[in-house]
Amino acid sequence: MPTYEYECLKCGHHFDLLQSMAAKPIDKCPKCTGKVKRLIGSGSGLIFKGTGFYATDYKKNKGGHSHGSGSSGCAGCPHTKKD
């Protein structure tokens, strides 16, 4: 769920509110019950968790050729390791 930033037009109170995207914007300040407006925010930043997409799925080998996730190699590819 995104976090929306609001500002009260009466008392100037700034606050953030976690709402679903389908929820209607609120219209009253929780501090003074004055009218509020929803501000245009920068949104949330991306959060990368784990070891990373590039390093685990599409990392190039020393020869500069890449194979996708779970790939054991291309048929006839000179970059595929032979056991």
C-alpha positions in Angstrom: 0.0 0.0 0.0 1.3 3.5 -0.8 1.9 6.2 1.7 0.2 9.5 0.9 1.3 12.9 2.3 -1.4 15.4 3.4 -1.4 19.0 4.6 -4.1 20.8 6.6 -5.2 24.1 5.1 -6.3 25.4 8.4 -3.5 24.5 10.9 -0.7 23.6 8.5 -0.3 20.1 10.0 1.7 17.7 7.7 1.1 14.0 8.0 1.5 10.8 6.1 -1.2 8.2 5.7 -0.9 4.6 4.5 -3.9 3.9 2.3 -4.8 1.5 -0.5 -4.8 2.9 -4.0 -8.6 2.3 -4.2 -9.3 4.3 -1.0 -10.7 7.8 -1.4 -8.4 10.7 -0.1 -9.3 11.9 3.4 -10.8 15.4 3.7 -10.4 16.2 7.4 -7.3 16.9 9.5 -6.9 14.4 12.4 -5.5 17.3 14.5 -8.1 20.1 14.0 -10.7 18.6 11.6 -9.9 21.3 9.1 -9.8 20.7 5.4 -6.8 18.9 4.0 -5.2 18.5 0.6 -3.2 15.5 -0.6 0.3 16.6 -1.7 2.1 15.3 -4.7 4.9 13.2 -3.3 8.0 11.6 -4.7 6.6 8.2 -4.0 8.5 5.4 -2.4 11.9 4.2 -3.5 12.6 0.8 -4.8 13.7 -1.7 -2.2 16.0 -4.5 -3.4 16.1 -7.5 -1.1 18.2 -10.6 -1.4 21.3 -11.2 -3.4 20.1 -9.3 -6.4 18.5 -10.0 -9.8 21.6 -9.4 -11.9 24.0 -11.4 -9.8 21.8 -14.4 -9.5 19.9 -14.5 -12.8 21.8 -12.9 -15.7 25.3 -12.4 -14.7 27.8 -12.6 -17.5 30.5 -15.2 -17.3 34.2 -14.5 -17.9 33.8 -14.9 -21.6 31.2 -12.1 -21.7 28.4 -14.4 -22.8 25.3 -14.6 -20.6 22.9 -17.5 -20.0 19.5 -16.9 -18.4 18.4 -18.3 -15.0 18.4 -22.0 -14.8 20.1 -22.4 -18.1 22.8 -25.1 -18.4 23.9 -23.6 -21.7 23.0 -23.2 -25.3 23.2 -26.2 -27.6 26.5 -25.9 -29.5 27.5 -22.7 -27.6 31.3 -22.3 -27.3 30.8 -20.6 -23.9 29.1 -23.5 -22.3 31.2 -25.5 -19.8 31.8 -29.1 -20.7 31.9 -31.6 -17.8 
